[in-house]
Amino acid sequence: MGRGGDGGDAGEERQRERARPAQELAGGHARETARVILDHIAARARANKYREVRTRFRQCDAALLGEAHSRFGVAAPFGGPTSSGMLTLHCPPGQLYALASFLREHGAETVSVVSLDYVFDRENPLFAKLETFLRP
């Protein structure tokens, strides 16, 4: 004799219950994969907006950084100069020469500029938008 309607329904229900954690895990894995991909995309886009400028000079202070920010659109991602005078700035590419000249006029002996591959921030606006969209 075959199984009755109750036995078959119960068996199908047990299979669905066993599959549910795997589906939830796959959804979590897909979300984490999306977070990583979107984090890389956002970091690459940020990096393309800036070049990293490094210099060392003790005469740099908050007022000078403020002026550099307002005139050249720079950011000091790691704060002001270190105790040895080392300073790292992120500068829009079109402002590099003007910024380097400004820093040298104010006491910097050497100013180096490097391209950035990625700039990862704590916040990931692309993934935040995705999460907002996926919320029930």
N, C-alpha and C positions, 0 to 999 in steps of 0.2 A: 504494500500500500504506500502511496505517496504521502507527503506531508500535507497537513490540512492548511487552511488559510492562515490560522494563527501562528503555526510553526514557521511558515515561510516569511510572514511579515516580521516576526521577531528576529529571524536570522538576518533579514535585510537591514533592520534597525541596528542590530549589533555591528554589521559591516559599516554602516554610516557613522556610528559612534567611534569605531576604530579609525576611520579615515579622517574624522574631524581634526584631531591633533596634527596630523600630517599636513592637512590643508592650511591650518593656522600657522604651522611652522613655515610652510612654503610662502605664505603671505608675508610673514615677518622677514624671511630671507629676501624676498623680492623688494620689500621696503628698504632694507639695509643696503641692498645693491643699488637701488635708486638713489639713496642718500650719498653713497660713495661717488657714484657717477656725477650727480649734480654738484657735489662738493668740488670735484676736480674741474668741472666746467666753470663754476663761479670763480675758483681760484685762478684759473687760466685767464679769465676775462679781467679780473683785478690786476693780474701781472701785466697784461697788455696795456693797461692805462698808465703805468709808471715805469721808471727806471730807478734803480737804487743808487743813491749818491752817498759816498762815505768820505769823511774827512776827520781831521783831528785839529782842534785848536781850542785853547782855554778861554779865549775871549767870548765864546758863544754863551749866551744867556737866554732867558725866557723872552726878553724883548726882541732879541735878534731872531729867535725862532718864530715869534709872532709876526714879525715883519716878513720873513721868508714865506710863511704860510699865506699871508694876505697878498703878497706881490707875485708869488710863483706857484701857489696852489700845492705846496708840499705838505706831506704828513710825516710825523716822526713816530713811526710804528712802535719803537722800543723806548720812547721817552726822550728826554733831553740828553745832552752829552754825559758820558761817563766821567768818573773822577779823573781819568787821564785825558779827557777832552774828546774822546771818540764820539762821533755823531753819525747816525744813519738816517737818511731821509728817503722818502719816496717822492719822486718828482715827475710830473707829466713830461713826456719826451720833448715837446715844443718849448719847454722852459729850461732845459738843461744848461745851455751856454750862459744864459742870464743868471741862473742860480750859481753856477760855478764862479762866474765873475764876481757876483755879490759876496760869496763866501771868501774868496781870495782877497777882495778889497777890505774885508773885515778881519783878516788875520790868518786864514787857512793857507798853509803852505802848499798842500797837495789836495786835490779833489779827484776821486775816482768814481767812475760811473760803470755800472754793470746792468745787463738785462736780467729780468726776473723770469723764471719759468712759471712759478705758481706763487700766489699770495693767499694762504689759507687764513680766514678769520674764524672766530668762534661761531659767529652767526652764518647760516647758510640760507640766504633768502630764496633761492630756487627750491630747496627742499621744503622750506616753510610753506611756500605756496602749494606744493604738492600735498603736504600733510593737511592743510586747510581744505583742499578739494576732496581728500579722501575721508575726512571725518564724517561719521554717520549723522 
